Amino acid sequence: MATVVRWSPLREMMTMRNAMDRLFNEALDVPGSRWNELNEWALALDLVENPDGFLVKASLPGIDPKDIEITLDDNVLTIRAEISKEELAEDARFHLRERRFGTFMRAVTLPVRVDHESIDASYDQGVLTLYVPKAEEVKPRRIAVKTNGHKVLEANNQ
């Protein structure tokens, strides 16, 4: 038994648009294409805030710590690193080459002022860990409330 479906020009246009979207997404996701390299070559980061500062963790497997550059300029934290290209014999042929090499960078803007003199960085088993303390003027502080010169109540300024 055949089903009769009412013709809808809007539905037809949306179907065509979805098909075109899929076509372009598949065309731009070809291994080795510039789009794919830019899309996959992002440095994975975790950025966690606590009352005293920020904890930043970045996955940098296989990178020599001396090839990692960390800068802080105008509250923009930048992590830059380089993975060197391995030299192979001239007669070697790749059947698959997915490991990346070259210079890459990731920059994040921190939402409050930080103490750039006290940043602590460590690197262990491919994970870069940074502790970035907040500047003293932006940290929460406890304010005592007084009546007639006597301390009655303490409030937390957050």
Beta strands, then each sheet from edge to edge (+ up, - down):
strand 1: 45-50
strand 2: 53-59
strand 3: 68-73
strand 4: 76-83
strand 5: 102-109
strand 6: 120-124
strand 7: 127-133
strand 8: 141-147
strand 9: 150-157
sheet 1: 1+ 2- 7+ 6-
sheet 2: 3+ 4- 5+
sheet 3: 8+ 9-
end
